[in-house]
Amino acid sequence: MAAFPTTRWSLIHASRRSPAQTQAAWAALMRDYRPAIVAYFRRSALARDAEDLAQEFLLRSMQADWWARADAQIGSFRRFLLALLKRFLLNRESAAPQRREIGGDALDALDGSDEDGTPEASFDLQFALCLTRTALEGLRERYARDGRAALFAGLEPWLAETPGHGELAALAAQLQVAPNTLAVNLRRLRQRLQEGIRAALGELCLEHAQVDADLAALREALARAR
């Protein structure tokens, strides 16, 4: 498959960009996916220091230009970020063996859950949720621009769940549309959400094949969480 001409991740690889531009692009990605970084540390042996570790990781990535380590073989931001996190955590654990602890309060503080409890699984779950939020925000803005903000707000709770008995008819009456029309709009919104998630992931990959691989891994993480 041909490489994408322009994505958020390919722009970081582009040598024609100035250091300031590349740093800004990297900072934006790290800000958007910070929840996944924190989730990774919260499933580690240093879980009690997850927030501090995330802050240190973010600062050091900026100070040391860690994005410069990415080469063409690392086809996605997700894979590259996970590799950086593994290396960073290994170094921190080696430097502070007396602080290796997980369980009790640390586990109680976790946001969300994952079946096998590994840092990688927690990272992928939160990464998938970040992508979903990005796609939802884009759809919300699109529907608002089209004057259909109320339609989006009404259907959003059912994007991942089946409406209860009579709920769709009640919303249809509230919006003054036919129930069948509303059902069609719900199916269309669900499809657009899936397309939006794939588009958001595409912005973090260099090739179409990597989008497919990352999407499969993230779907698996969501399935485990359910």
C-alpha positions in Angstrom: 0.0 0.0 0.0 1.2 3.5 -0.7 2.2 5.7 2.1 -0.2 8.5 3.1 1.0 11.9 1.6 0.3 13.9 4.8 -0.7 12.8 8.3 0.0 14.0 11.8 2.6 11.2 12.1 4.2 11.6 8.7 4.7 15.3 9.4 6.9 14.5 12.4 9.0 12.3 10.1 9.3 15.1 7.4 12.8 16.5 7.4 11.6 19.7 5.8 9.8 20.8 8.9 11.6 23.1 11.3 12.5 21.8 14.8 9.9 24.1 16.3 7.2 22.8 14.0 8.1 19.2 14.8 8.2 19.9 18.5 4.8 21.5 18.3 3.3 18.5 16.4 4.8 16.1 18.9 3.5 18.1 21.9 0.0 18.1 20.4 0.1 14.3 20.0 1.4 13.8 23.5 -1.3 16.1 25.0 -4.1 14.3 23.1 -2.9 10.8 24.2 -1.8 11.6 27.7 -4.6 9.4 29.2 -3.0 6.4 27.5 0.4 7.3 29.0 -1.0 7.6 32.5 -2.9 4.4 32.1 0.3 2.6 31.1 2.1 3.7 34.3 -0.9 2.9 36.5 -0.6 -0.8 35.5 3.2 -0.8 36.2 5.3 -1.7 39.3 5.5 2.0 40.0 1.7 2.6 39.8 1.6 4.9 42.8 3.7 7.4 41.0 1.8 7.2 37.7 0.9 10.9 37.4 4.5 12.0 38.3 6.0 9.5 35.9 3.7 10.7 33.1 4.7 14.3 33.7 8.4 13.3 33.7 8.0 11.3 30.5 6.3 14.2 28.7 9.0 16.7 29.8 11.9 14.4 28.9 10.4 13.6 25.5 10.3 17.3 24.7 13.7 18.1 26.1 15.5 15.2 24.4 13.7 15.3 21.1 12.6 11.7 21.4 10.6 11.9 18.2 13.9 12.0 16.3 14.2 8.2 17.2 11.3 7.4 15.0 12.3 5.9 11.6 10.3 4.6 8.7 10.1 1.1 10.2 8.0 2.5 13.0 4.8 2.9 11.1 2.5 4.3 13.7 2.6 6.8 16.6 0.9 4.2 18.8 3.7 1.7 18.3 6.4 4.3 18.8 4.9 5.7 21.9 4.5 2.3 23.4 8.1 1.5 22.7 9.2 4.7 24.4 7.0 4.0 27.4 8.5 0.5 27.8 12.1 1.8 27.7 11.4 4.7 30.0 9.7 2.4 32.6 12.4 -0.1 32.5 15.0 2.6 33.2 12.9 4.0 36.1 12.3 0.6 37.7 16.0 -0.2 37.5 16.9 3.2 39.1 14.3 2.8 41.9 13.9 -0.9 42.8 12.8 -0.1 46.4 9.7 1.6 45.0 8.4 -1.3 43.0 4.9 -1.9 44.1 1.5 -2.5 42.7 -1.9 -3.5 44.3 -4.2 -2.2 46.9 -4.5 1.6 46.6 -2.7 1.6 43.3 -5.2 -0.7 41.7 -8.2 1.1 43.3 -7.0 4.3 41.6 -7.2 2.8 38.1 -9.5 4.5 35.5 -11.3 1.7 33.6 -10.2 -1.9 33.6 -8.6 -4.5 31.3 -8.8 -8.2 31.5 -5.1 -9.2 31.7 -4.0 -6.2 33.8 -0.9 -5.5 31.8 0.4 -1.9 31.1 0.1 -2.6 27.4 -3.5 -3.7 27.6 -4.4 -0.6 29.7 -2.5 1.6 27.3 -4.4 0.2 24.3 -7.7 0.6 26.0 -7.2 4.3 26.8 -5.6 4.9 23.4 -8.8 3.5 21.8 -11.0 5.7 24.0 -8.9 8.8 23.0 -9.5 8.0 19.3 -13.2 7.6 20.0 -13.3 11.0 21.8 -11.6 12.6 18.9 -14.0 11.1 16.4 -17.0 12.1 18.6 -15.8 15.7 18.9 -15.5 15.9 15.1 -19.0 14.5 14.6 -20.5 16.8 17.3 -19.0 19.8 15.5 -20.2 18.6 12.1 -23.7 18.1 13.3 -23.7 21.4 15.0 -22.6 23.2 11.8 -25.4 21.5 10.0 -27.9 22.7 12.6 -28.5 19.1 13.9 -26.9 19.4 17.3 -30.1 18.2 19.0 -30.2 15.1 16.8 -26.6 14.3 17.7 -27.2 14.9 21.5 -30.2 12.7 21.4 -28.6 9.8 19.6 -25.1 9.9 21.2 -26.1 7.7 24.2 -27.1 5.0 21.8 -24.0 4.8 19.8 -22.7 1.8 21.8 -26.0 0.6 23.2 -29.4 -0.5 22.0 -32.3 2.0 22.8 -34.7 0.7 25.4 -38.3 -0.1 24.6 -40.1 3.1 23.5 -37.0 5.3 23.9 -36.5 5.8 20.1 -40.2 6.7 19.6 -40.0 9.1 22.5 -37.0 10.9 21.0 -38.6 10.9 17.6 -41.6 12.7 19.1 -39.4 15.2 20.8 -37.5 15.9 17.6 -40.7 15.8 15.5 -39.4 13.2 13.1 -40.7 9.8 12.2 -39.3 6.9 14.3 -38.1 5.1 11.1 -36.2 8.2 10.0 -34.6 8.4 13.5 -33.5 4.8 13.3 -31.9 5.5 9.9 -30.1 8.5 11.4 -28.8 6.3 14.3 -27.4 3.7 11.9 -25.8 6.5 9.9 -24.2 8.1 13.0 -22.8 4.8 14.1 -21.2 4.3 10.7 -19.8 7.8 10.7 -18.3 7.2 14.1 -16.5 4.1 12.9 -15.3 6.1 9.9 -14.2 8.9 12.2 -12.2 6.5 14.4 -10.4 5.0 11.4 -9.7 8.5 10.0 -8.3 9.6 13.4 -6.1 6.5 13.5 -5.0 7.1 9.9 -3.6 10.4 11.1 -1.2 8.5 13.3 0.1 6.0 10.8 2.4 6.1 7.8 0.6 3.4 5.7 -2.8 1.9 5.3 -1.6 -1.5 6.4 -0.5 -0.1 9.8 -4.0 1.5 10.3 -5.5 -2.0 9.9 -3.0 -3.6 12.3 -3.5 -0.9 15.0 -7.3 -0.9 14.6 -7.3 -4.7 15.1 -5.2 -4.4 18.3 -7.4 -1.6 19.7 -10.6 -3.5 18.9 -9.2 -6.4 20.8 -8.5 -4.1 23.8 -12.0 -2.8 23.8 -13.4 -6.4 23.5 -11.4 -7.4 26.6 -12.6 -4.4 28.5 -16.2 -5.3 27.8 
